Amino acid sequence: MQNLIQFFENINSLDHSYDLNTINENISLFLNGLNTGELRTAEPDGLGNWKVNSWVKQAILTLFKIGKLADMSIDENFKFFDKDTIPLKPFSKDNNVRIVPGGSSVRTGAYLAPGVICMPPMYINIGAYIDEGTMIDSHALVGSAAQVGKRVHISAAAQVGGVLEPAGARPVIIEDDVMVGGNCGIYEGVMIRKRAVLGSGVILTASTKVFDLVNETILQSTPDRPLEIPESAVVVPGTRAINTEFGKKYGLTISSPLIIKYRDEKTDARTSLNYDLR
């Protein structure tokens, strides 16, 4: 591991050079680590927090930097062009990942655990980590470096934002057993804790304020911590008034997601996964 870290640090140095075989060998080792889940852009620290592995994100950026555009077409009807440092992702039936036919794509350097289901069309970008039993539904995106836990449902047309730059920036993290409703957007390092439920159309960014009606508190990010949706929170779209004179004059409001409850048996029944589909 240390040798791999050192390689990616040195390859960006103007006074350091590697022969082509060494470069290809280290790139292959790195991508294999991402594809098998041994390397991650972020990982739990065992204490309820997450550690961002900045060197992994920087190494992914290096692949783009040093790569040259190459023809990766499958045949005359399926033409693709990408950096030669980012080849096609190795997939086989032995991965036990279900990719339903219909225009989906998974970029190399993304990890999909056994039991993941991909409904067409959807896209998973480099550096993403998708854990066991999770479904990525139609027209959904899991962006670069995003971390998605076990038994999560990313519903149709939901967008999980990616982040590679800046290298130290925190990726979106979605913990186990979360339900992300259709047309949701989760961006800019937002953290969704276990068993939370996002109702259709909820948009969360680093600047979003979330109003917890149960505990009568306002949740927002700080310079040191991302916006966190608490464990088991049920979030729906909402609005709040703009109280400037101009806002009052025209009756303007701004989007403000609301925590209306925390999960109970009724919520569990409505959001339970259908394992017949898995």
C-alpha angles and dihedrals in degrees: 000000000000091000090053092050090049092050094056091045092051099043090067091053117102092217096052128076136179131197118248095255092054091048093050092046094053093044089051092050091049096048091045089054091052094044093051095043094243090117120048135179088224134007139183115263095212092249098082095271133098130234120213113218098213094182091061092054091046090050091053089052089050090057089060093043098053098033126100126214111267137181108253097167118153093209140323092293098046109051121177133171125193142142113300089229090065107057126179115297114258109239133168139165088260089070087071091218115141112221109178114214117259119090105308122147135197117190120220113262092047118113120219115183123217112283097031114141124208118195118199131293105021137126134217118190134212117289094023119134119206116185132211123306096007121142123213104198132208119304091005124139129207105192132214116302095000115149118216122183136215124305094005120153115212100192129215117302093003116146123213105190124230130223130193099144130094093031094224095049117117119248124225109276124198115183129209126307096011122152114213111192127220119289093012120147123207115182148156101034099310114168121220111195126214122301095003118149123214113198119223114289100019112149119198127184136158090270097046119117114212117202114214104207092183097056096023094233136126118234120206141146124266130201087265103037136040126233105279126199105210124242113281094004117151110216127192133175116271142160138223130202124261103230100197116113089253091048093049092047093057099031093242124178135184129220112265120171114223131212100217099174145340122253119285134166092283091053091047091053093051095046101037115130119247103232091189085075092054 
